[in-house]
Amino acid sequence: MKEVWEDIPGYEGLYRISSKGKILGIRRGKVKRPTITTSANGYTSQVVSLSANGIQSRHHVHILVYKTFRGKPNGMIDFKDGDKRNMSIDNLIDVRATNKFRKAHCI
């Protein structure tokens, strides 16, 4: 798949995101490095901080990729291949929370 860049909704003119999950700060012309975070329940994800109008917000990279290229999800975003480092839009799928729970717990 060819890498495509789009403005991140809500951050137009400030940040762009690629179809492979790279985030570019337009003003400085540098690709941002996401932080790897682990929640209390053990869920690992990539998070990036974006700023607009003096307000800084943290976002999950896979959700930004999905919203930018596919629109608002109806459920949770999951990784088709199970690799949470693969942020490619082709690897992201919108699933209902119950299906994700079943998959995680082999029900």
Contact map, one row per residue, 1 for C-alpha under 8 A:
11100000000000000000000000000000000000000000000000000000000000000000000000000000000000000000000000000000000
11110000000000000000000000000000000000000000000000000000000000000000000000000000000000000000000000000000000
11111000000000000111000000000000000000000000000000000000000000000000000000000000000000000000000000000000000
01111100000000000111000000000000000000000000000000000000000000000000000000000000000000000000000000000000000
00111110000000011110000000000000000000000000000000000000000000000000000000000000000000000000000000000000000
00011111000000011100000000000000000000000000000000000000000000000001100000000000000000000000000000000000000
00001111101111111000000000000000000000000000000000000000000000000001000000000000000000000000000000000000000
00000111111100111000000000000000000000000000000000000000000000010001000000000000000000000000000000000000000
00000011111100000000000000000000000000000000000000000000000000000011000000000000000000000000000000000000000
00000001111100000000000000000000000000000000000000000000000000000000000000000000000000000000000000000000000
00000011111111100000000000000000000000000000000000010000000000000000000000000000000000000000000000000000000
00000011111111110000000000000000000000000000000000000000000000000000000000000000000000000000000000000000000
00000010001111110000000001000000000000000000000000000000000000000000000000000000000000000000000000000000000
00000010001111110000000011100000000000000000000000010000000000000000000000000000000000000000000000000000000
00000011001111111000001111000000000000000000000001000000000000000000000000000000000000000000000000000000000
00001111000111111100001111000000000000000000000000000000000000000000000000000000000000000000000000000000000
00001111000000111110111100000000000000000000000000000000000000011001000000000000000000000000000000000000000
00111100000000011111111000000000000000000000000000000000000000001000000000000000000000000000000000000000000
00111000000000001111110000000000000000000000000000000000000000001000100000000000000000111000000000000000000
00110000000000000111110000000000000000000000000000000000000000001000000000000000000001111000000000000000000
00000000000000001111111000000000000000000000000000000000000011001000000000000000000000111000000000000000000
00000000000000001111111100000011000000000000000000000000000000000000000000000000000000000000000000000000000
00000000000000111100111110000011100000000000000000000000000000000000000000000000000000000000000000000000000
00000000000000111000011111001111000000000000000000000000000000000000000000000000000000000000000000000000000
00000000000001110000001111111111000000000000000000000000000000000000000000000000000000000000000000000000000
00000000000011110000000111111100000000000000000000000000000000000000000000000000000000000000000000000000000
00000000000001000000000011111000000000000000000000000000000000000000000000000000000000000000000000000000000
00000000000000000000000011111100000000000000000000000000000000000000000000000000000000000000000000000000000
00000000000000000000000111111110000000000000000000000000000000000000000000000000000000000000000000000000000
00000000000000000000000111011111000000000000000000000000000000000000000000000000000000000000000000000000000
00000000000000000000011110001111100000000000000000000000000000000000000000000000000000000000000000000000000
00000000000000000000011110000111110000000000000100000000000000000000000000000000000000000000000000000000000
00000000000000000000001000000011111000000000000100000000000000000000000000000000000000000000000000000000000
00000000000000000000000000000001111100000000011110000000000010000000000000000000000000000000000000000000000
00000000000000000000000000000000111110000000011100000000000000000000000000000000000000000000000000000000000
00000000000000000000000000000000011111000001111000000000000000000000000000000000000000000000000000000000000
00000000000000000000000000000000001111100001111000000000000000000000000000000000000000000000000000000000000
00000000000000000000000000000000000111111111100000000000000000000000000000000000000000000000000000000000000
00000000000000000000000000000000000011111111000000000000000000000000000000000000000000000000000000000000000
00000000000000000000000000000000000001111110000000000000000000000000000000000000000000000000000000000000000
00000000000000000000000000000000000001111110000000000000000000000000000000000000000000000000000000000000000
00000000000000000000000000000000000001111111000000000000000000000000000000000000000000000000000000000000000
00000000000000000000000000000000000001111111100000000000000000000000000000000000000000000000000000000000000
00000000000000000000000000000000000111100111110000000000000000000000000000000000000100000000000000000000000
00000000000000000000000000000000000111000011111000000000000100000000000000000000000100000000000000000000000
00000000000000000000000000000000011110000001111100000000000111000000000000000000000010000000000000000000000
00000000000000000000000000000000011110000000111110000000011110000000000000000000000000000000000000000000000
00000000000000000000000000000001111000000000011111000000011110000000000000000000000000000000000000000000000
00000000000000000000000000000000010000000000001111100001111000000000000000000000000000000000000000000000000
00000000000000100000000000000000000000000000000111110001111000000000000000000000000000000000000000000000000
00000000000000000000000000000000000000000000000011111111100000000000000000000000000000000000000000000000000
00000000001001000000000000000000000000000000000001111111000000000000000000000000000000000000000000000000000
00000000000000000000000000000000000000000000000000111110000000000000000000000000000000000000000000000000000
00000000000000000000000000000000000000000000000000111111000000000000000000000000000000000000000000000000000
00000000000000000000000000000000000000000000000000111111100000000000000000000000000000000000000000000000000
00000000000000000000000000000000000000000000000011110111110000000000000000000000000000000000000000000000000
00000000000000000000000000000000000000000000000011100011111000000000000000000000000000000000000000000000000
00000000000000000000000000000000000000000000001111000001111100000000000000000000000000000000000000000000000
00000000000000000000000000000000000000000000001111000000111110110000000000000000000000000000000000000000000
00000000000000000000000000000000000000000000111100000000011111110000000000000000000000000000000000000000000
00000000000000000000100000000000010000000000011100000000001111111000000000000000000000100000000000000000000
00000000000000000000100000000000000000000000010000000000000111111100000000001000000000100001000000000000000
00000000000000000000000000000000000000000000000000000000001111111110000000001000000000000000000000000000000
00000001000000001000000000000000000000000000000000000000001111111111000000000000000000000000000000000000000
00000000000000001111100000000000000000000000000000000000000011111111100000000000000000111000000000000000000
00000000000000000000000000000000000000000000000000000000000001111111111110001000000000001001000000000000000
00000000100000000000000000000000000000000000000000000000000000111111111110000000000000000000000000000000000
00000111100000001000000000000000000000000000000000000000000000011111111000000000000000000000000000000000000
00000100000000000010000000000000000000000000000000000000000000001111111000000000000000001000000000000000000
00000000000000000000000000000000000000000000000000000000000000000111111110000000000000000000000000000000000
00000000000000000000000000000000000000000000000000000000000000000111111110000000000000000000000000000000000
00000000000000000000000000000000000000000000000000000000000000000110011111000000000000000000000000000000000
00000000000000000000000000000000000000000000000000000000000000000110011111111000000000000000010000000000000
00000000000000000000000000000000000000000000000000000000000000000000000111110000000000000000011100000000000
00000000000000000000000000000000000000000000000000000000000000000000000011111000000000000000011110000000000
00000000000000000000000000000000000000000000000000000000000000000000000011111100000000000000011110010000000
00000000000000000000000000000000000000000000000000000000000001100100000010111110000000000001111000000000000
00000000000000000000000000000000000000000000000000000000000000000000000000011111010000000001111000010000000
00000000000000000000000000000000000000000000000000000000000000000000000000001111111101000011100000000000000
00000000000000000000000000000000000000000000000000000000000000000000000000000111111000000011100000000000000
00000000000000000000000000000000000000000000000000000000000000000000000000000011111000000010000000000000000
00000000000000000000000000000000000000000000000000000000000000000000000000000111111100000000000000000000000
00000000000000000000000000000000000000000000000000000000000000000000000000000011111111000000000000000000000
00000000000000000000000000000000000000000001100000000000000000000000000000000010011111100000000000000000000
00000000000000000000000000000000000000000000010000000000000000000000000000000000001111100000000000000000000
00000000000000000001000000000000000000000000000000000000000000000000000000000010001111110010000000000000000
00000000000000000011100000000000000000000000000000000000000011001000000000000000000111111011000000000000000
00000000000000000011100000000000000000000000000000000000000000001000000000000000000001111111000000000000000
00000000000000000011100000000000000000000000000000000000000000001100100000000000000000111111000000000000000
00000000000000000000000000000000000000000000000000000000000000000000000000000000000000011111000000000000000
00000000000000000000000000000000000000000000000000000000000000000000000000000011100001111111100000000000000
00000000000000000000000000000000000000000000000000000000000001000100000000001111000000111111110000000000000
00000000000000000000000000000000000000000000000000000000000000000000000000001111000000000011111000000000000
00000000000000000000000000000000000000000000000000000000000000000000000011111100000000000001111100000000000
00000000000000000000000000000000000000000000000000000000000000000000000001111100000000000000111110110000000
00000000000000000000000000000000000000000000000000000000000000000000000001110000000000000000011111110000000
00000000000000000000000000000000000000000000000000000000000000000000000000110000000000000000001111111000000
00000000000000000000000000000000000000000000000000000000000000000000000000000000000000000000000111111100000
00000000000000000000000000000000000000000000000000000000000000000000000000000000000000000000001111111110000
00000000000000000000000000000000000000000000000000000000000000000000000000010100000000000000001111111111000
00000000000000000000000000000000000000000000000000000000000000000000000000000000000000000000000011111111100
00000000000000000000000000000000000000000000000000000000000000000000000000000000000000000000000001111111111
00000000000000000000000000000000000000000000000000000000000000000000000000000000000000000000000000111111111
00000000000000000000000000000000000000000000000000000000000000000000000000000000000000000000000000011111110
00000000000000000000000000000000000000000000000000000000000000000000000000000000000000000000000000001111111
00000000000000000000000000000000000000000000000000000000000000000000000000000000000000000000000000000111111
00000000000000000000000000000000000000000000000000000000000000000000000000000000000000000000000000000110111
